[in-house]
Amino acid sequence: MFFKIYVDFNFLFEYIKFIKFIYESQMLSNQHSPYIRCPAVRSKFALDHLLGPSVNASSYLLKKITGKEKRERMRNLYTPSDIRQAKIALHGIDQNKPAKLRRPPIIHIRMAKGGTGKSVIAGNVTAALSMLGYKVLAIDGDPQASLTNMLGVDSSLDDIVHIGHLMLAAEDTRKKLDIDSAIKHIYPDGMLDLIPADITLTQTDSWLMSRVGRDSVLDRLIEENLEIFSRYDAIVIDSAPGTTLLSYNFMAACKTILAVVWLDRESLKAINLLVGNVSEINRAYPEKKLDIEIIANGYHPSYSHCKEALAILAEKYKPFLNENVIPHYSGFAKQQSLLIEQSQGPLVEQEPNSIGAKAMFDLSKSLLSRYGITLFGFDENITPLTRKAISGGE
């Protein structure tokens, strides 16, 4: 009996030390950024969903790689940094090998109309890629700042430096370009950073109008500052609906647009418009070969219009339709609550085991190959798909 009590108190002591460690780590992170959150998952979820079957790993091996093997009685939690560390070790990746500055793949999430769940997809794909071990830079290109608020940054703050400010500073030699001043750190260790937005982003089009090569300002900004942008394995851009000079800059900077289509009549019309925009860019810049990846969003098996819309997409845009369909899931409404001041983060962060989060993780994994997202040049996924660019018409 005495021995049993001793073991229980010893376990309690170890648990208190573990909680203290987590708290102190969080406080240390918050000294650098007030927005820092550190999502963490248990070993089973990490092994089943984040590391996947491509590596031969166990719970013990995961603990050993991440230095947590001494906490034998604890249920270890694994952060995005831990997953990255595990993948580097398990795949034998040499992260110290000298490499040229590399422009990271850009996932530009766009649609010609609002209300399709574009920002929901952007926030969850951004967080999911980070939780899969990739360093991600999110750029909010929508003045409504939905992505900014979802990732926990208050867009009403006075110190927001958005992508429009950076583009202007890059074009105007009288202005100082300081990209780091715009970046908000969301996850520790640079696993997820954000260039936020606010309503003043609407002013960007007015000065772009007078610029030579006005469609390529963002493209030039990235190329001339690769030492900063190459820190990341991927860039995710959420842009506003409609056609603006800023949205053309986002399209000109990427190779493949991620078009989010809500399964209704109006969204089907809007995808035709977006395809027309892409065709226009490809005619103006034949070497660009811009194409589209289409995501069907909001599917409910009980709604006949969802089935009909999905069938139309599959028939008309089959070469460009992603194999993952995002379900109509109530949990997505929890990402931005009106009852609290700050968002608790995307669904994949709040409820990683939910149906909606699983769909987002599956989508994000498919985008690794589609966009050529790698760890130090190592592709852990299947051979990237090859699809022809849209050259004209619908």
N, C-alpha and C positions, 0 to 999 in steps of 0.2 A: 504493500500500500504506500509506504514511504517513497519507494522508488518511482512509483507511478506519479505521485505528486511532484517529485523532483523533475521528471521528464516534462510534465505539463508546464511547470514554471520556467524551465529552460527554453521550451518552445515559445512561450509568451515573451521572454526576454529577447530571443532572436527576432521575433516578429516586430517588436517595438523598435529594435535597431534598424530593421529593414524599412519600416515606415519613416523613421527619422531620416534615413539615407535618401529615400524618394523625395521627402519634403525639402531637405537641404539642397538636393540637386535642382528641384523646381525653383527654389528661391534664388539659387545662383544663376539659373537661366534667365529668370525674370529681371535680374539686374541689367541684363543686356537688352532685353526687349520685353515690354509689358504684354505682348500678344502671344508669347510662347506657350504652346501646349505640347504635351508629349504623349501621344497615343501609344498604348501598349497592348499586346495580345498575349494569350497563354501559349505554351509551347505546342499544344496540339493544333491550334489554329495556324500558328506559324509554319508548322511542318506540312499541314494539309493544304493550305491555301496560299501562303506567301513564298515558301521555298519550292513546294510542288514536287511531283514525282521525278523530275529530271535529275535530282540529286539524291544520293543515298545517305540520308541523315537520320539521326535519332535524337530523342530529347536530351540524352546525356551528351552527345556530340555537340548539340546546340549550346548547352550550358558551358561546355569546355571551351568552345570557340569564343564565346562572349564573356568568359571569365566569371561565370556565375555558378560554377560547379561546387563552390564551398557552401552555398546556401542549400544544403541537402533537404531541409525540412520545409523550405519555402516553395510556394508556387511562383515560379519565375515568370516575369512579364518581359516581353521583348519589344523594343522600340524600333522605329524605322532604321536607326543607326545600327542596331544589333542585327537586323535582317541583312543590311548591306554588308556588314562585317562577315556574317555567316556565308553569304553568297560568294564573296571574294575568296574566302578560305576554301569552301567546298568545290569551287570551280578552278581553284589554283590560279587565280588572276593576279598578274604582277601589276599592282597599282603604282609602283615606283618606276616603271619603265618610261623613259622620256617619250613624250608624244607631242605632235604639233597641236597648236590651238585648233580646236574643232568646233564648228558651228553646231549647236545641238538641234535635234529635230524639233520642229514647231508644230504643235497641235492647235490649229486655229478653229475654235468652235463657233459656228456661225449659222444663222438662218435669216431669211428675208423678212420674217415676221416675228413678233413677240409671242410669248405664251406657250412656247414649245418645250419648255424645260431645259433650255440651253444652259443657263447658269447652274442648274442642278447637276447636269452632266459635267460641266466644267469643274465645279467644286469637288465632286466625288472622284472624277478621273485624276485630278490633281493630287488629292489626298491618297487615293489608292496606289498610284505610281510611287509616291513617297514611301508608303507602307510596304511596298514591294521591294524597297531598297534603292530606289533611284532618287537622285537629287533633282528637284523640280523647281523651276521659277514660274509662278503664275503671274500673268499680266491681265489686269482688269481693264478692258477696253470699252466698257459700257458706262456712260455717265450715271446710270441708275445705281451702279456700284453694288449689284447683288452679290457678286463673287467676293468683293471686299468685305461686305458685312457677314457673309456666310463663313469666311475664314477668321472672323473674330475681330476685325478692324473697323472702328467706327468711322464711316465715310464723312461724318459731319465735323471731324477734327480739322483744325486750321493748318496742320503741318503736312497735309497730304501733298506729295509730289507725284504726279501721275505720268503716264507714258507720253502724253502730249507735251508736258513741260520738258521732258528729256529730249524729245524730238526737236523741239524749238531750240533748246540750248545747243544741240549738236549742229544745227544749221546756222545759228547766229554766233559768230566768233566773239561778240561782245558779252555773251552770257557764259557763265561757268557751267560746264557739264560735270555733274557729280551723281553718277548712277547709284552709288552706294547709299546716298542720302535718301533715295526714293524707296529703297528696299526695306520691307518689314519682315522680320524673322518670325515665322509661324511655328515651325518645328525646330528643335535643337540641331546643332551640327550642320546647318545649311541644308537639311533634308527637304525643307519646304520654305521657300521665300515668296514674297508677294510684292509686286508693284501695284499699289491700290489705285482706285479711281474715286472721283467725286463729280459733282454736277458741272464743275468748270471744264471738264473734258470736252464739253460741247463747243468750246471756243476754238478747238484745234483746227477745225475745217476752215475757219476764217483766214488764218495765216497760211495754211497749206495752199490756199488758192493762188497765192502770189509766188510760190516756189517753183523753180525749174526742177523737173523730175519729181513732181509732188507726190507721185504714187510710190516712190521708192525711198522716201525719207527714213522709214523704220528699217528697211533693208540695209541702208548705208550705216545707220546707227549701230546695228548689230555687227556688221562686218568690221567697222572701225573700232569696236570695243570687245573683240573676241576674248581678251584676257579676263573680262568680267563674265561674259555670257557662257564661256566654255567651262565655268565652274559647275554647270548643270548638265545633267544627262538629257533633259527635255525641258521645253518651254511650252506652257499651255496658255493660250490667249482666249479670253471670253469677250466677244465683240457685241456691239449693239445691233438690234435688228435694223433693217433698212440699208440703203446704199449711201455711203458718205465717203469723203476722201480718206478719212481715217480707216474706214473698213477696207477700202481698196489697198491701203498701206499694209494692213494685216494680211490680205490675200496675196499681195505681191511678195511678202516676206516668207511665205510658206510654200510647200510643195503639194500638200493635200489638205483640203478643208474638211473638217468634221461637221457635217450638216445634221442637225437634230430635227427630226420630223415627228411632230405629234400626230397621232393617227386620227386625223379628221380631214374634212374637205378643204379647208382653208390652207392647211399646211401642205397639202398636195399641190395646190396652186403655187404656193410660195417656193417650193423646191424647183418648180419649173423656172421661176424668176432667177433663183440662185444659179442654176445651171446656165442660164443666159449670161449672167455676170461673169461666170468662169470662162465661158466661150469668148466673151469680149476681151478678157485679159489675155487669153491664149492667142487671139488674133493680133493684139497689140504687141505681145511679147512671145513670138513663136517658140523661142528657146525655153520658155518657162515650163510648158507642159503641165499646167496646174490641173489637178483632178479632185475628185470628191469621194469621201467615205460617208455613207448615209447611216444614221442610227435611228431606228424606229423606237419611239418613246410613247409610254402611256398605254401599253397593251393590256386589255382586259378580256378574258375569254368569253365573258357573258355578253359583251357588247358587239353586236353585228357590224357596226360601222368600223370598229377596230380591225376585225377580220377582213372586211372589204378593202380598207385602206392599205393594210399590210399586203394583201394580194396584188393590189395595183402597183405598189412599190416593187414587189418582187418581180412583177412582169415587166415593168417599164425600166427599172434601174437595177436589175439583178447583178450586173458586174460591179456595182458600186455599193451594194447593200451589205452592211456588216452582219455577220451571222448571229450576233447577240441582239436580242430584243429586250428593252427595258420595260418591266411591268408597271402597271398602275398600282402604286404602293403607298399606303397612307403614311408610312414612316417618313417619307420625304418632307412632309409638312413640318416635322419637328426640327428641321435644320435652321429655321429662322422663326423663333417664337415671338409673338407680340407681347407676351407676358414678362419677358426678361429683357434686360438692356443689351446683352451680348449673346451672339450665336454660340452654341455649344459645338459647332463644327459640322462637317458633312456627315451623312449617314454612315459611311464606311468607318468613320471614327467613333461615332456614337454607338452604333449597333452593328458591328462587323459581321455578326452571325445571321443577320436578317436576310429575308428574301431579296429585298431591294439592294442591299450592300453586296450580296453575292453576285447579282447581275452586273453591278458596277465593277467589281473585281474581275469578272470574266471579260467584260468589255475592255478594261485597261490592259489585261494580259494580251488580248488580241491586237491592241494598238502597239505593243512592243515590236512586233514583227512588221505591222503595217507601216510604221513610221521609222523603223530602224533604230530604236532606242536600245542602247547597249551600256554595259558596265566596263569602262576603260577599253572599249572596242570589242568586248566579248558579248556575243549575242546568245543569250540563254534560251531563246525561243526557237521556233521553227524558221525555216527560210522565209524571208519577207515575200509577201504576195506581190505579184506584178499585175497592174491593171493599166489600161490605156488612159491617157489624159483625154478630157473632154475637149474636142477641137472645134465644135460648133453645133448649133441646134440644141435640141432638148435631150 
